[in-house]
Amino acid sequence: ALALVGGATIATQAPRPAAAAEPLRSLVPVPVSAQAVAGVTHTLSASTKIYTQAGSAPARAVGDYLAGVLRRSTGFPLPVADAPSQTPADGINLLLSGADSRVGDQGYQLDVAAGSVALRARTAAGLFGGVQTLRQLLPAKVESATVQEGPWTLPGANILDYPRFAHRGAMLDVARHFHPVDTVKRYIDQLALYKINYLHLHLTDDQGWRIVIDSWPRLATHGGSTQVGGGPGGYYTKDQYRDIVAYAASRHMTVVPEVDMPGHTNAALSSYAELNCNGVAPPLRTDIEVGYSSLCVGKEVTYRFVEDVIREIAELTPGPYFHIGGDEAHATNPADYQAFMNRVLPLVSKYGKRVMGWHEFVKTTTDTAAVPQYWGTTTSNETVAAAARRGNKVLMSPANKAYLDMKYNASTPLGLSWAGYIEVQTAYDWNPGAHVSGVGESAVLGVEAPLWTETIVTPDHIEFMAFPRLPVIAELGWSPWSTHDWNSFRTRLGAHGPRWQALGIDYYRSPQVPWD
Ligand code: TNX
């Protein structure tokens, strides 16, 4: 029902060019280069086989994943076997040799010929990205969970593709409303479609603490016991969290855990009285105020607590980053904020992780390995520009462009609007490599689309806010700036509606997009 909200209908759209219906012209993110091979097609059949690089377990895993996707809708057996040689055999070939060097460690080459489909990359991550492109070259019904009628025809093509930015992320706030493991996995699968390679989990906030910390058990059992609106909340056991991390890894996605501090900590303060400067535990909060809580900077116990938390979460984290939050510390005075970060940032390094944080924190450090995540709404920010001058890489999440929790327009039933309304064109219309003055292309690590969940409760809600804007941010992070063109983009995006429908994704039918 939500998908019907939002105003205009297809009838108000200008007719779309017929050529755009061709899958090769509807890829999101658009590849670096994609040439049609006239007169050539490749049709999958009940005897199609998938061959993967002999001796490579990661390549085999990508082949098994592809087979899993295609078997559901085609009903074909699609056996997966070692590639007999580096010459593509009859069928779909996932090879770790022969790719153009420009593909780097995330890109791929995909050549669709009459006799074979050859996907080549230098890494399994590259093959995985290429598999997402391959899916988009098949009819939308390939995404269906049940067997459909073919034909399953791919257009003849030569594609060379690699990302503009190494880091393309999405954040899910599991603190304001708790989102169980299956919801997170479903979102991971949706993110993978658009070549997102980092999942940032906002694990703690005023309203909830969502992961077990063995040395401080009340964080989860008390701090996780409610959520915005007063519902029962929840938390991940360590095994559940490991399961999320492993599932993300199987989609070539790295989890970035966030423990927000020193502000946004009411759930922790409520769980342990000794963490409060006055020794009194406040009640749990289920409202959506921000900026009122702070860890007690002057107490030693604060740093024992923070070190235990960082150590236990770092142990669950194969990825390089630990996100310390650091935003909206309005209840921590600037000297205390500096003193807190002086103690805490080295703890992240001590446990082998690289610091990421909301951009405010970067004013407290000269460490050029620290990554500020820019969430401001303006195009100048001296703290972030100064960090870029020193050599820090910046992750771009401008709230008025990349925030998936902002309403599309005044009648959007979900979301907030403090950073403005974000219709699809607004989300598309910025250049991550030139958005903040003094933070140029080479200072940008990548982009992230955060989804705060004060108003977001169910998987349907997540999907309605993320689709179609998540693919927008994904394209800004992947595709060369030279391809940036709203009319081309919106037409390509419109072709994805039937794919989302087949996947059961409840998306916002923006009137700005000519939906197929
Ligand atoms: C600001 S953005 C916050 C979050 C809220 C969000 C709602 C940022 C670093 N902090 O605490 O959830 O706005 O849009």
Residues whose N, C-alpha, C, O or C-beta is under 5 A from the ligand:
A	BS01	TNX	D327 W358 W375 D405 L416 W452
